[in-house]
Amino acid sequence: MTDAAPVVVGCDVVDVARMRRLLDERPGARSRLFSDRELTDAVRGGVDPEGPIALERLAARFAAKEATRKALGGLGPTLTSIEVRTDDDGAPSLWIDGVPTRLACSLSHDAGVAMAVVVGDGSARDGVLGRRATDVR
C-alpha cells in the first residue's frame, strides 16, 4: 500500500439544446452562470457569440463546473465561483475564487452533447476545500 493521495474524479454531460433553452428563456442566465472571461473564451477565434460553437463551448464549461463539484465530493464552491479558463495553448484550466486549482480538466462536445472530466489527487480537493474553509472564518 502506498501513501499516495486518493484520486478524485468528476464527470458531467450537458445536452447542448437544453443549455440553449436555458440561456434563451432566462434573461441574465449567461452572466449568472459564466464569468466575463468564460464568455470571451467561448467566442475566441472569431466565433459567433450566438452560434452553435459558442453554445457548445459554454455547455462544456457548465459541465466542467458540475464535474468540479463532483470531484470535490459535492462540497465547496458554488458554480459561479468555479471558472474554466482557456490557457494560451488552448487547454482548459480550473480556477476557484480567482485562484488556479491543481485539478486537471478535459472538455469535449459533439452530436449535441458537451462533457467534462475533472481529475486530481486528494490533496487538490483538500487544498480547495481547506482554503475555502479558511476564507470564511
N, C-alpha and C positions, 0 to 999 in steps of 0.2 A: 504494500500500500504506500502511496506517496503522500506528501504534504501539500500537493498542488491544490489550488483553489478550485472548487467545482465550476464547471462550465454553466453559464446561463444562456438560454436561448429564448427568443420570442419570434413569432411569425404571425403575419396577418395578411389577409387579402381584402381588396375593396372592389366592388362592382363599379366600374367607371360610369355607367349610366346612372347608377344611384347617386354617385358623387355629383354628377351633372344636375340631377333633380334637386339635390340639397342646395347647391350653390345658386341655382336659378330661382328656387322657391323661397329661400330665406335671405332677405336683404341683410347685408353685412356679414354673411357667413364666411366669406373669404377672409376678411380681416380678423374675425374671431378665431378661425382655425389655423391661419397661416401668418407667419411674420412677413414683414416687407421684403426681407431677404429671400424667403421661400417663394414669394410671388414673383420676385425678379428672376430667381434661378429657374423657375418654371418656363420662362419665356426667353431664356438665353439662346443665343444663336439666331435671333430674329423671329422666333416662333410667335404666331398669332396668339394673343392673350385669351381669345375666346375660342380658339381652335382645339382640335382633338389632342394634339401633342401636349399642350399646356395642361389640359384637363387630366391626361394620363399621368403627367409628372406630379400634379397636385394629389391625385388619388394615391400614387405610390408614396408620397411624403406622409399622407394621412395614415397609410398602412404602417409606415415606419414609426410613427408616433405611438400607434397601438402596440406594435411589436416591442417597442422600447418598454412600455409599461408592463407587458407580459414578461419580458426578460428580467425586469426588476421585481417580479413576483406580484404584480398588480399594485405595488406600493409606490409612494413617492410622487413624482412630478405630474402635474396636470398636462393635458395635451398642449396647452398654449405655452407652457414653459419648455417643451421639447422642440428643438429646431433642427431641421435637416438642412445642412449647408452643402453646397457643391464646391469641392476643393478645386484648386487650379487644374488638376489633372482630370477633372470630371467625376471623380469618385465622391459618393455621399459621405458625410461625417455627421455625427450626432453631437449636439450641444444642448445642455440643460442650464437654464437660467444664465445664458451667455458664457458658459464655461464648457470647453470641449470635454467629452467623455472618453473613456477607454473602451467603449463598445464599438464593435465593427458592424457595419450596415451594408446590406445589398438590396437594391431596388430593381424591379422589373415590371414591365407592363406589356400585355399582348392580348389580342382577341377579347377586348372589353374587360379585362381583369388586371388590376395592379396588385403587386405583392411586395412585401419586405420581410427580410430576415435580419434579426439583430442577434449578435453573439458577443460574449465576453466571458471573462472569468469572474468568479465570485468577488474578487477584490474590486472589479469595476462596479458591481452592484453596491458593495459596501461603501465604496468611495462616493457614489452619487447619493445614496440614502444617508450616509453619515454626514456629508456636507450639508444636505438639506436639513437634517435634524439640528445641526449646529446653527444654521442660519435662522431658524425660527425661535431660538431661545431669546 
